[in-house]
């Protein structure tokens, strides 16, 4: 009986100790929770520990839950937190105190705060906002040999008045810039923006925030925010100095890395060899900048190379643009065959035109024969005159002869 009583008394004492321990660490929610916009698509969440919360031997954490614009949650030991998100539709979040113990999890009630949506008429903000970045060589400073350009395009909101004008800004890290070079539509509205040089780091992991607002005399234009990850919109340049050589039946191809801040080992390549004679494509994925291939002696080949940053240096992005095609191989045979077709066809065409011209000329002569002109040649006149004189002399001689003969007969008859 006594041992049983002692066991019950011990269990009750342990239970009371646990209850007292839990009472000592009763969690209270944070206070003074606020949300403040500190930049383009960026907010600062701040709260204070509850002043009534006993901090002795208590390792407090905070559980943050984002509700708007997208669902997200995370834990932190700090009393403030920066968060990047589009803000045009507002921002809302909750926070509570939490405590992990060896055999239990304690949490306080939630406290909430929100940032209201930006004012503006529905359907007036830009739509289909797209951006791309590209690395270019810098001629301004040797400290930054490479610069990143940015180009963004968008469409006008379906309910935006005709006098709407849009303005674009970007933020990367602590840097914020306004666009100075716009392209416009037929109504003179900004629909594209170009930054020749930016503070964007193509090696960075931060998100690029783009903000477009607008103005109009007829409506309040609603702003629009969008986030881009650098690796997803980076347009890798084509490889440089692509060279091609042929030795007997071997094709030697070599190139240099693209214009980029990434070193040589960060690139993967894709090689395309196109046989223009039979239409065959040969595709090769390579980690080096050299390739050798066997070819025939009667075909022409087109060679192109493109690059992408490999996953060893950053999150893999899309393939860049193809290099300009380089053509190698023999072209005489196809050219000779082409001449065999064109030259006979040209000769036949010329003969046909010539025969038509001859036929047309004969028909013209038959329809309009030439009119004979009067003779005026002196030689012809002289020939006619001589002929007449000759005829007259002959006549004269004959007449004389006739008279003489007649006379002779009369004399004979009359005298003797």
ROLOLO-129489 format. One record per residue (C-alpha): residue number from 1; x, y, z. Coordinates in steps of 0.001 Angstrom, whole numbers. Each point is the difference from the previous one (the first is absolute). Layout:
BEGIN
+-----+---------+---------+---------+
|   i |      xx |      yy |      zz |
+-----+---------+---------+---------+
| NUM |       X |       Y |       Z |
...
+-----+---------+---------+---------+
! end
This chain:
BEGIN
+-----+---------+---------+---------+
|   i |      xx |      yy |      zz |
+-----+---------+---------+---------+
|   1 |       0 |       0 |       0 |
|   2 |    2750 |    2441 |     879 |
|   3 |    2015 |    -526 |   -3205 |
|   4 |   -3108 |     599 |   -2107 |
|   5 |    -719 |    3217 |    1848 |
|   6 |    3550 |    1197 |    -528 |
|   7 |    -250 |    -692 |   -3768 |
|   8 |   -3223 |    1981 |    -294 |
|   9 |    1450 |    2929 |    1932 |
|  10 |    3104 |      34 |   -2279 |
|  11 |   -2069 |     -39 |   -3197 |
|  12 |   -2159 |    2844 |    1270 |
|  13 |    3093 |    2035 |     840 |
|  14 |    1470 |    -515 |   -3489 |
|  15 |   -3279 |    1013 |   -1624 |
|  16 |    -175 |    3168 |    2074 |
|  17 |    3592 |     843 |    -897 |
|  18 |    -767 |    -368 |   -3702 |
|  19 |   -3091 |    2175 |     332 |
|  20 |    1938 |    2641 |    1864 |
|  21 |    2749 |    -182 |   -2630 |
|  22 |   -2568 |     483 |   -2786 |
|  23 |   -1541 |    2917 |    1824 |
|  24 |    3401 |    1615 |     262 |
|  25 |     467 |    -133 |   -3825 |
|  26 |   -3513 |     942 |    -994 |
|  27 |     468 |    1611 |   -3414 |
|  28 |   -1483 |    3375 |    -747 |
|  29 |    -416 |    1383 |   -3572 |
|  30 |    2305 |    2743 |   -1334 |
|  31 |   -1142 |    3616 |      85 |
|  32 |     258 |    3034 |   -2302 |
|  33 |      10 |   -2088 |   -3169 |
|  34 |     346 |    2259 |   -3084 |
|  35 |     631 |    -391 |   -3739 |
|  36 |    1740 |    2808 |   -1878 |
|  37 |    1031 |     268 |   -3670 |
|  38 |    3729 |     792 |    -132 |
|  39 |     589 |    -270 |   -3744 |
|  40 |   -1367 |   -1274 |   -3285 |
|  41 |   -1729 |   -3312 |     791 |
|  42 |    1619 |    -122 |    3422 |
|  43 |   -1466 |     257 |    3519 |
|  44 |    1334 |      16 |    3559 |
|  45 |   -1909 |   -2005 |    2598 |
|  46 |     676 |    1161 |    3556 |
|  47 |   -1346 |    -990 |    3425 |
|  48 |     999 |     177 |    3639 |
|  49 |      76 |   -2760 |    2599 |
|  50 |   -2876 |      83 |    2415 |
|  51 |    1150 |    2031 |    3016 |
|  52 |   -1880 |   -2357 |    2318 |
|  53 |    1892 |   -2989 |   -1311 |
|  54 |    2602 |   -1351 |    2457 |
|  55 |    3261 |    -407 |   -1864 |
|  56 |    1850 |   -1967 |    2687 |
|  57 |    1372 |   -3243 |   -1437 |
|  58 |   -2397 |     263 |   -2939 |
|  59 |    1337 |    -228 |   -3581 |
|  60 |   -2803 |    1623 |   -1965 |
|  61 |    -472 |    -211 |   -3749 |
|  62 |   -2588 |    1529 |   -2314 |
|  63 |   -2103 |   -1664 |   -2631 |
|  64 |    -871 |    2292 |   -2942 |
|  65 |   -2762 |    -906 |   -2418 |
|  66 |    -548 |    1991 |   -3223 |
|  67 |   -3600 |      48 |   -1233 |
|  68 |      55 |    2539 |   -2872 |
|  69 |    1099 |      86 |   -2814 |
|  70 |    1064 |   -3651 |     283 |
|  71 |      84 |   -2580 |    2769 |
|  72 |    3325 |    -404 |    1778 |
|  73 |    1306 |    -588 |    3527 |
|  74 |    3314 |    -137 |    1815 |
|  75 |    1576 |     242 |    3486 |
|  76 |    2397 |    2621 |    1304 |
|  77 |    1639 |    1001 |    3286 |
|  78 |      31 |    3695 |    -943 |
|  79 |   -2777 |    2495 |     601 |
|  80 |      14 |    1307 |   -3556 |
|  81 |     161 |   -1518 |   -3432 |
|  82 |     364 |    1255 |   -3589 |
|  83 |   -2172 |   -1591 |   -2629 |
|  84 |     -82 |     444 |   -3787 |
|  85 |   -3350 |    -290 |   -1757 |
|  86 |   -2225 |    1886 |   -2484 |
|  87 |   -1910 |    2652 |    1942 |
|  88 |   -2576 |    1306 |   -2494 |
|  89 |   -2654 |   -2344 |    1434 |
|  90 |     973 |     694 |    3599 |
|  91 |    1882 |   -2025 |    2605 |
|  92 |   -1212 |   -1839 |    3102 |
|  93 |    1760 |   -2129 |    2638 |
|  94 |    -350 |   -1575 |    3467 |
|  95 |    2616 |    -614 |    2680 |
|  96 |      28 |   -1926 |    3291 |
|  97 |    2475 |   -1045 |    2692 |
|  98 |    1112 |   -3632 |      69 |
|  99 |    2127 |   -2115 |    2334 |
| 100 |    1416 |   -3440 |    -633 |
| 101 |     570 |   -2192 |    3017 |
| 102 |    1356 |   -3499 |     246 |
| 103 |   -3428 |   -1564 |     267 |
| 104 |   -2406 |    2720 |   -1113 |
| 105 |    -673 |    2919 |   -2321 |
| 106 |   -1459 |    3233 |    1328 |
| 107 |   -1490 |    2813 |   -2081 |
| 108 |   -1741 |    3259 |     754 |
| 109 |   -3001 |    1507 |   -1718 |
| 110 |     411 |    1637 |   -3415 |
| 111 |     256 |    3755 |    -553 |
| 112 |    -528 |    1451 |   -3480 |
| 113 |     796 |    3079 |   -2104 |
| 114 |    -559 |    1004 |   -3596 |
| 115 |     999 |    2422 |   -2716 |
| 116 |   -2901 |    1151 |   -2145 |
| 117 |    -100 |    -481 |   -3761 |
| 118 |    1187 |    2838 |   -2204 |
| 119 |   -2789 |    2284 |   -1212 |
| 120 |   -1017 |      14 |   -3653 |
| 121 |   -2723 |   -1021 |   -2427 |
| 122 |    -303 |   -3645 |    -921 |
| 123 |    1450 |    -954 |   -3382 |
| 124 |    2223 |    3089 |    -318 |
| 125 |    3317 |   -1562 |    1062 |
| 126 |    2410 |   -1456 |   -2544 |
| 127 |    -334 |   -3641 |   -1069 |
| 128 |    2448 |   -2583 |   -1399 |
| 129 |    3050 |    1626 |    1571 |
| 130 |    3150 |   -1844 |   -1161 |
| 131 |    3674 |     841 |     591 |
| 132 |    3334 |   -1362 |   -1221 |
| 133 |    3580 |     787 |    1033 |
| 134 |    3157 |    -191 |   -2065 |
| 135 |    3671 |     400 |     891 |
| 136 |    2047 |    2545 |   -1969 |
| 137 |    3594 |    1143 |     178 |
| 138 |     460 |    3213 |    1961 |
| 139 |    2142 |    2817 |   -1363 |
| 140 |    -490 |    2265 |    3020 |
| 141 |    1956 |   -1700 |    2754 |
| 142 |    2542 |   -2762 |     432 |
| 143 |   -1381 |    -854 |    3425 |
| 144 |   -3160 |   -1324 |   -1634 |
| 145 |    1020 |   -1363 |   -3414 |
| 146 |   -3494 |   -1371 |    -592 |
| 147 |   -3342 |    1799 |     189 |
| 148 |   -3496 |   -1447 |     -80 |
| 149 |   -2616 |    1593 |   -2238 |
| 150 |   -3739 |    -299 |     632 |
| 151 |   -2898 |     124 |   -2431 |
| 152 |   -3665 |    -240 |    1021 |
| 153 |   -3160 |      20 |   -2118 |
| 154 |   -3690 |      63 |     900 |
| 155 |   -3487 |     492 |   -1372 |
| 156 |   -2402 |    2806 |     887 |
| 157 |   -2805 |    -895 |    2430 |
| 158 |   -3321 |    -743 |   -1695 |
| 159 |   -1783 |    2759 |    1965 |
| 160 |    2792 |    2560 |    -158 |
| 161 |   -1007 |    3336 |   -1617 |
| 162 |    1732 |    1064 |   -3203 |
| 163 |    1972 |    2713 |    1820 |
| 164 |    1513 |   -2519 |    2465 |
| 165 |    3738 |     235 |     427 |
| 166 |    2026 |   -2698 |    1780 |
| 167 |    3301 |     301 |    1878 |
| 168 |    2309 |   -2874 |     950 |
| 169 |    2408 |    -448 |    2909 |
| 170 |    2183 |   -2919 |    1047 |
| 171 |    1637 |    -913 |    3296 |
| 172 |    2873 |   -2422 |     527 |
| 173 |    1300 |    -141 |    3554 |
| 174 |     254 |    3554 |    1275 |
| 175 |     118 |    1541 |   -3477 |
| 176 |   -3107 |    1518 |   -1589 |
| 177 |    -106 |    1653 |   -3446 |
| 178 |   -2630 |    1627 |   -2179 |
| 179 |    -106 |    -694 |   -3724 |
| 180 |    1213 |    2782 |   -2293 |
| 181 |    -318 |   -1664 |   -3421 |
| 182 |   -3513 |   -1029 |   -1059 |
| 183 |   -1583 |   -1389 |   -3148 |
| 184 |   -3547 |    1150 |    -806 |
| 185 |   -3058 |   -1238 |   -1830 |
| 186 |   -2086 |    1860 |   -2598 |
| 187 |   -1737 |    1983 |    2765 |
| 188 |    3379 |    1086 |    1420 |
| 189 |    -399 |   -2206 |    3100 |
| 190 |    3096 |   -1606 |    1519 |
| 191 |     -26 |   -3747 |    -702 |
| 192 |    3680 |    -952 |     391 |
| 193 |    3036 |    1097 |    1982 |
| 194 |    3749 |    -354 |    -560 |
| 195 |    2795 |     278 |    2587 |
| 196 |    3383 |    -195 |   -1801 |
| 197 |    1802 |    -406 |    3350 |
| 198 |   -1414 |   -1044 |    3362 |
| 199 |    1112 |    -977 |    3503 |
| 200 |   -1289 |   -3544 |    -533 |
| 201 |    2512 |   -2712 |     815 |
| 202 |    -387 |   -2979 |   -2319 |
| 203 |    1704 |   -2172 |    2633 |
| 204 |   -2358 |    1145 |    2740 |
| 205 |   -2763 |   -2009 |    1616 |
| 206 |   -2210 |    2935 |     946 |
| 207 |   -3269 |     556 |   -1784 |
| 208 |    -444 |    2828 |   -2450 |
| 209 |   -3039 |    2129 |     832 |
| 210 |   -1690 |    1942 |   -2828 |
| 211 |   -2667 |    2607 |     716 |
| 212 |   -2175 |    1751 |   -2604 |
| 213 |   -2366 |    2809 |     915 |
| 214 |   -1896 |    2467 |   -2166 |
| 215 |   -1984 |    3177 |    -285 |
| 216 |   -3075 |    1196 |   -1870 |
| 217 |   -2391 |    2960 |      91 |
| 218 |   -3011 |   -2309 |    -220 |
| 219 |     720 |   -2830 |    2476 |
| 220 |    2258 |   -1061 |    2870 |
| 221 |    2552 |   -2424 |   -1469 |
| 222 |     662 |   -2995 |    2219 |
| 223 |    3710 |    -864 |     428 |
| 224 |    1427 |   -3445 |    -655 |
| 225 |    2916 |   -1920 |    1569 |
| 226 |    1765 |   -3110 |   -1252 |
| 227 |    3021 |   -1978 |    1238 |
| 228 |    2590 |   -1663 |   -2243 |
| 229 |    2849 |   -2343 |     876 |
| 230 |    3227 |     996 |   -1825 |
| 231 |     825 |   -3472 |   -1329 |
| 232 |   -3479 |    -404 |   -1521 |
| 233 |     104 |    3185 |   -2091 |
| 234 |    3719 |     118 |    -817 |
| 235 |     542 |    -248 |   -3760 |
| 236 |    3444 |   -1555 |    -372 |
| 237 |    2064 |    1411 |   -2875 |
| 238 |    1145 |   -2252 |   -2865 |
| 239 |    3528 |   -1447 |     231 |
| 240 |    2669 |    2227 |   -1518 |
| 241 |    2536 |    -588 |   -2785 |
| 242 |   -1412 |   -3241 |   -1395 |
| 243 |    2594 |   -1466 |   -2383 |
| 244 |    -400 |   -2962 |   -2338 |
| 245 |    2655 |   -1932 |   -1907 |
| 246 |      12 |   -3040 |   -2306 |
| 247 |    2818 |   -2514 |    -418 |
| 248 |    -878 |   -2736 |   -2483 |
| 249 |   -3225 |   -1455 |    1486 |
| 250 |     324 |    1488 |    3508 |
| 251 |   -1837 |    3125 |    1154 |
| 252 |    1686 |    1979 |    2815 |
| 253 |   -2142 |    2489 |    1963 |
| 254 |    1146 |    2308 |    2808 |
| 255 |   -1420 |    3049 |    1810 |
| 256 |     393 |    2288 |    3030 |
| 257 |   -2343 |     548 |    2936 |
| 258 |   -2755 |    2622 |    -339 |
| 259 |     272 |    3543 |    1318 |
| 260 |    -867 |    -664 |    3641 |
| 261 |    1156 |     588 |    3560 |
| 262 |      94 |   -3772 |     494 |
| 263 |    3346 |   -1763 |    -561 |
| 264 |     695 |   -2594 |   -2683 |
| 265 |    -845 |   -3076 |    2086 |
| 266 |   -3555 |    1270 |     662 |
| 267 |   -1295 |    -614 |   -3522 |
| 268 |   -1607 |   -2880 |   -1824 |
| 269 |    -310 |      44 |   -3770 |
| 270 |   -2258 |   -1366 |   -2681 |
| 271 |    1397 |    -499 |   -3512 |
| 272 |   -2146 |    -285 |   -3136 |
| 273 |    1484 |   -1353 |   -3248 |
| 274 |   -2405 |     116 |   -2942 |
| 275 |     662 |   -1870 |   -3252 |
| 276 |   -1624 |    2225 |   -2620 |
| 277 |     105 |   -2757 |   -2634 |
| 278 |   -2100 |   -2650 |    1759 |
| 279 |   -1603 |    2180 |    2714 |
| 280 |    1559 |   -1949 |    2899 |
| 281 |     502 |    1693 |    3398 |
| 282 |    2725 |   -1122 |    2401 |
| 283 |    -509 |    1328 |    3567 |
| 284 |    2709 |    -271 |    2654 |
| 285 |     -31 |    1055 |    3673 |
| 286 |    3494 |     883 |    1181 |
| 287 |    1847 |    1193 |    3096 |
| 288 |    3079 |    1080 |   -1994 |
| 289 |     528 |    2521 |   -2778 |
| 290 |    1372 |   -2413 |   -2615 |
| 291 |   -1516 |   -2660 |   -2244 |
| 292 |    1142 |   -2251 |   -2877 |
| 293 |   -2379 |   -1697 |   -2420 |
| 294 |     251 |   -2129 |   -3139 |
| 295 |   -1511 |    1411 |   -3210 |
| 296 |    -324 |   -1009 |   -3660 |
| 297 |    1621 |    1784 |   -2911 |
| 298 |   -3067 |     989 |   -2014 |
| 299 |   -2188 |    1805 |    2574 |
| 300 |    -199 |    3476 |    1444 |
| 301 |    -346 |     416 |    3778 |
| 302 |   -1418 |    2752 |    2194 |
| 303 |    1475 |     276 |    3529 |
| 304 |   -1561 |    1875 |    2966 |
| 305 |     720 |       7 |    3744 |
| 306 |   -1933 |    1265 |    3037 |
| 307 |     726 |      72 |    3734 |
| 308 |   -1642 |    -208 |    3426 |
| 309 |    1317 |     531 |    3523 |
| 310 |     380 |   -3407 |    1642 |
| 311 |   -1443 |    -985 |    3364 |
| 312 |    3472 |     -60 |    1530 |
| 313 |      23 |    3814 |      96 |
| 314 |   -3682 |     953 |     434 |
| 315 |   -3493 |   -1309 |    -533 |
| 316 |    -145 |   -1143 |   -3598 |
| 317 |   -1768 |    2354 |   -2355 |
| 318 |   -1095 |    -266 |   -3605 |
| 319 |    2283 |    -339 |   -3023 |
| 320 |    1292 |    3196 |   -1562 |
| 321 |    -157 |    1137 |   -3612 |
| 322 |    1671 |   -2001 |   -2797 |
| 323 |    3179 |    1375 |   -1529 |
| 324 |     -70 |    1142 |   -3622 |
| 325 |     160 |   -3008 |   -2378 |
| 326 |    3347 |    -844 |   -1576 |
| 327 |    -101 |   -1926 |   -3298 |
| 328 |    2748 |   -2427 |   -1040 |
| 329 |     323 |   -2710 |   -2642 |
| 330 |    -136 |    -288 |   -3773 |
| 331 |   -2640 |    1839 |   -2003 |
| 332 |    1188 |    -650 |   -3579 |
| 333 |   -2133 |   -3020 |    -725 |
| 334 |   -3294 |    1546 |    1029 |
| 335 |     964 |    3160 |   -1898 |
| 336 |     795 |   -1984 |   -3192 |
| 337 |   -3310 |   -1802 |     202 |
| 338 |   -1716 |    3343 |     387 |
| 339 |    1755 |    1306 |   -3126 |
| 340 |   -1036 |   -3081 |   -1970 |
| 341 |   -3602 |     877 |     718 |
| 342 |     117 |    3798 |    -350 |
| 343 |    2110 |     382 |   -3140 |
| 344 |   -2074 |   -2282 |   -2288 |
| 345 |   -3186 |    1562 |    1294 |
| 346 |    1386 |    3487 |    -701 |
| 347 |    1069 |   -1008 |   -3550 |
| 348 |   -3423 |   -1469 |    -749 |
| 349 |   -1649 |    3143 |    1270 |
| 350 |    2182 |    2224 |   -2215 |
| 351 |    -725 |   -2143 |   -3099 |
| 352 |   -3695 |     154 |     732 |
| 353 |      79 |    3798 |     281 |
| 354 |    2037 |     242 |   -3247 |
| 355 |   -2440 |   -2191 |   -1920 |
| 356 |   -2915 |    2046 |    1265 |
| 357 |    1722 |    3207 |   -1135 |
| 358 |     607 |   -1465 |   -3475 |
| 359 |   -3599 |   -1137 |    -298 |
| 360 |   -1278 |    3412 |    1092 |
| 361 |    2243 |    1745 |   -2560 |
| 362 |   -1325 |   -2156 |   -2906 |
| 363 |   -3568 |     689 |     984 |
| 364 |     810 |    3733 |      93 |
| 365 |    1481 |     -92 |   -3539 |
| 366 |   -3067 |   -1811 |   -1311 |
| 367 |   -2352 |    2459 |    1617 |
| 368 |    1965 |    3078 |   -1110 |
| 369 |    2003 |    -726 |   -3218 |
| 370 |    2512 |    2671 |   -1101 |
| 371 |   -1116 |    2609 |   -2635 |
| 372 |    2355 |      98 |   -3118 |
| 373 |    1663 |    3370 |    -539 |
| 374 |     346 |    1729 |   -3483 |
| 375 |    3300 |    -588 |   -1806 |
| 376 |    2263 |    2973 |    -192 |
| 377 |    3276 |   -1658 |    -805 |
| 378 |    1891 |    1796 |   -2803 |
| 379 |    1573 |   -3235 |   -1245 |
| 380 |   -3415 |   -1528 |    -478 |
| 381 |   -1079 |    3093 |   -1929 |
| 382 |    3076 |    -200 |   -2284 |
| 383 |    -608 |   -3651 |    -677 |
| 384 |   -3570 |     725 |   -1079 |
| 385 |    1116 |    2879 |   -2319 |
| 386 |    2677 |   -2093 |   -1712 |
| 387 |   -2464 |   -2736 |    -586 |
| 388 |   -2418 |    2384 |   -1676 |
| 389 |    2754 |    1477 |   -2224 |
| 390 |    1117 |   -3426 |   -1064 |
| 391 |   -3489 |    -954 |    -948 |
| 392 |    -433 |    3238 |   -2003 |
| 393 |    3267 |    -542 |   -1965 |
| 394 |    -980 |   -3518 |    -892 |
| 395 |   -3304 |    1242 |   -1319 |
| 396 |    1674 |    2718 |   -1998 |
| 397 |    2412 |   -2354 |   -1682 |
| 398 |   -2724 |   -2334 |   -1035 |
| 399 |   -1989 |    2798 |   -1533 |
| 400 |    2956 |    1269 |   -2065 |
| 401 |     688 |   -3456 |   -1266 |
| 402 |   -3526 |    -401 |   -1138 |
| 403 |      93 |    3269 |   -1922 |
| 404 |    3238 |    -813 |   -1764 |
| 405 |   -1219 |   -3348 |   -1142 |
| 406 |   -3238 |    1457 |   -1241 |
| 407 |    1762 |    2744 |   -1837 |
| 408 |    2330 |   -2426 |   -1733 |
| 409 |   -2902 |   -1913 |   -1372 |
| 410 |   -1709 |    3119 |   -1375 |
| 411 |    3095 |    1192 |   -1797 |
| 412 |     491 |   -3294 |   -1655 |
| 413 |   -3532 |    -154 |   -1227 |
| 414 |    -272 |    3579 |   -1183 |
| 415 |    3315 |     588 |   -1760 |
| 416 |     626 |   -3156 |   -1752 |
+-----+---------+---------+---------+
! end
